[in-house]
Every structure is written in C-alpha cells, then in structure tokens.
C-alpha cells in the first residue's frame, strides 16, 4: 500500500508519532486566524491535548492522517480520511493548509487528489464525503476540480463573524472517480 508521495520538494506521507510536537509547534501555537475561520476551529490549543489527540489518530484503525511537508521539512498541513465505515465502504475527508502563505500554490489540490485516489485505489471505498463552509470559496473550487459534487446545504447553520453562512455537503462516488480519472 503506497502511503507517501512527493511533488516539487513537497511530501505527503502518513503521520508518525514523532511528528506530534513539530505538528503542534509549527501550526497550533497559535493557529492562524484565517485558517481557524475557514475550518471552524478554535485559535488556541494546548500542547498536551494536541499531542494526545495526534497519538490517538496515528494509532486508530478507522482513519489515515497524512502530513503535508514543505521542501524545508516543516509540517504545513494535513489531509485526512476518517470515520471509515468498512461495511458501507465510505469515509469522511478533510484537508487543511495551516498557513495562508501556502495557499494558492497548488499544494492543497495536489494533496487532495492524492488522498482521494488513495481512498478509492487502496481502501476501495465507494463514497468519500466532506463538509465545507460556503465562504471557503478556494476549497469549494478545489473540491469540484477533484470531482466532488455538492449534495446538500445546511442553510445558515454556521456563523462567519456576525453573518450566517451555509455548511455544504459534497461527495464523490467510486464510479464518478473512475470516470473522472
């Protein structure tokens, strides 16, 4: 099973326990405010809680956490397949680049496509789904480019500052992925 890829000096590989502290220090100390907004995350995290959760993720059998690593060797993002249901052959997907300086370079799209392909080629999933906020236009564009289709909208179900926004459900099915490839 292939679990590591590279492109232009960037790497995408499975998380390892020794990644836990650099993962926190490079990205959650504190989390960038725009990244927190786009992902619905809090801005401040405690080291011991992040490391404990990271270890749980590495050891879990129902998820694959891939680290996105810069040419300088820093963890700059993650691409995750989680909530795997082997009976339904379905899973959830999420991806995050932690720093706006890494946006717009194609890194996220590349990691998204490699993780999507892993889900169908290696895990033999039938369905891969995700949720994205309506104001995260860059992510929606990348998901559509990767073959995900909008399936539903939870209207005004989240807040973006003082304004309401939608939470959009998107998915790609095995047959759609095959015809997309």
N, C-alpha and C positions, 0 to 999 in steps of 0.2 A: 504494500500500500504506500503510495507516494504521499509524503507529508511535508515536502519542502520544495519551494520554487524560488527563482531569482530573476530579476529583470533590472538592467541598468544599475547594478550595485545594490538594489533593494532586495530584501529576502522576506519570504512569507514561510513561516515554519510553526510547527506545534509548540505551544508553550511548555516550558520546563520549569521545575521548581526554583532553580537558581535565577529565573527571570523575575521573581516576585518583587524583590526590593528595587531593582532598576525600573521595573514597570511602574511602581509607585512613585519613586523619586523623579523620574523624567516626565511624569504625566499628571499626577494627582496631588501635587504639592505646591499650589492648589491646581485644580482642574481649570483650564481656560474657560472664561465666562461664555464665549460663543459656543464652544463645544458643549458645555453644560446646557445651554439653551437648546441647541439642536437635538440633543439626545434626551432631554428631560431629566438630567442628572443634577445632583447637588454639586456645589463648588468645592466643598471641603470634606476630606476623608481622613480617617485615622489610619496610620501605618499598620498597626496590628490587625485591624479589621480587613483591610485590603489584602494583606498577605494571607490571612486565614482563608478568605474567600478564594483567593488565587489558588492556594493549595487544594482546596476542595474541587475547584474546576479542573485542575490538572489530573486529579485522581478519579473524577467522575466518569462513569461509563456511558452516560447519555448526552455527551457533548464533545465538541472538538474546538479548542481555543487556539487560534493561530495568531502569532505575533507578527506585526509588520515592522521590519527592522530597516533603518536607514543605512546608506553606504558607510556611515561613520560607526555603525554598530549599536545605535540607540533604538530602543523600542519606541516607535512613534504612533502605533495604532494596533488595533486588533480586528480580527474577522472571525466570527463565532457562529458555529452551528450548535444549537442547544435544544432542549426539550424534544429530543429524538424519541419518536414513538415507533418502535420496530414493527408492531402489528399493522399500523396504518402506513408505515413507510413514509412518515412525514416528520418535519422538523421546523424549528424557528431559525431565523437568520438575523444577525445584527453585525454591523461594522462601525468602526469609529477611527478616524484620524484625530489625534488629541490636540494638534496644534494647527491653527489657521495657516501658518507658513507652509504647511504641507498640502493644503487644498489646491485644487486646480492643476495638478501635475500629472494626473492620470494614475497615481499610486492607488487610490481607493478603488477606482474602476478595475484596475488590474487584480487587486486582491479580491474584490467582489467576484470577478469572473473565475478566478482560480478556486475560490471556496465553493462557488456554485457548481463548478464542474466536479470537484471532489465529492460534493453531496450526491450527485447523480451517478458518477462513474465508480466511485469507491464504496459509498454507503448504499447505493442502489435505492435511493429514495424515490418516491412517487411524487411528493409535494414538498416544496420549500417556500415558507411564507415569512413575511416581515410586517412590521408596522413602522410608519414614517409620519412625521408631523407635516402638515400642509405647507408650512413656511420653510421647510428644508428642501428648497427647490433643486439645489445641486444634487442631493441624494436621490430625489424622485427621478431626475433625468438619468442618473447613472443606473438606477434600478430598471427603468424602462429600456435603456440601452442593452442591459444584460438579459432582457427577455421577461422580466417580471411584469405582471398586468395588475391593474387596480381591480380589486374585488369588492371593496366596500369602504364606506366612510362613516366614522363616528363623528357626526357634526358637532362643532362647538364643544368638544369633550375635554379640551385642554386649554390652558391659558398661556399666552405669549405676552408677558408683561401684563398690561391691562386689557388686552384684546383676547377674544376667544379664537381658537383655531381648531382645525379638524385633525383627527388621527386616521390615517389612511392605511387600510389593509391591502397588501399586494402579495402575489404569489406567482410561482412558476411551477408547472407540472412537468413530469418526466417527458411526455410526448411533445410538449411545447419546447422543452430544452433540446430534444433530439432534432426537431425540425429547425430550431434556431441555429444549432451547431452546423 
